[in-house]
Amino acid sequence: MRKTMLAAAALMLTVSSTAFAQSSVIITDPAPTGSTVVLPGEVRTYVMEQSVPSVVYDGDIAVGATLPDTVEIRTVPNVDGYGYTVINERRVIVEPQTHRIIQVLE
């Protein structure tokens, strides 16, 4: 009888811990600043079609890098929040207010 009660108690602990584990929620940190942004298709198309001169720049051309204010940022018509420029023959999408690179187009 005692073995049966111990077995039942062990079974109850196992079942309750399993139920608890199933109701647990794992929360992860948000994506890092350098993550890739999904652009609206019309932004990418517009930027790739434009013929603009390339700027020579010695700094880092990577997502998350901030371009100096001396680099001219062009706007994308009818789409807020996206600007672009061409640096060292590479087209980059930037946040116009901060000059932070949000995507490098290949």
Disulfide bonds with the S-S distance in Angstrom:
none
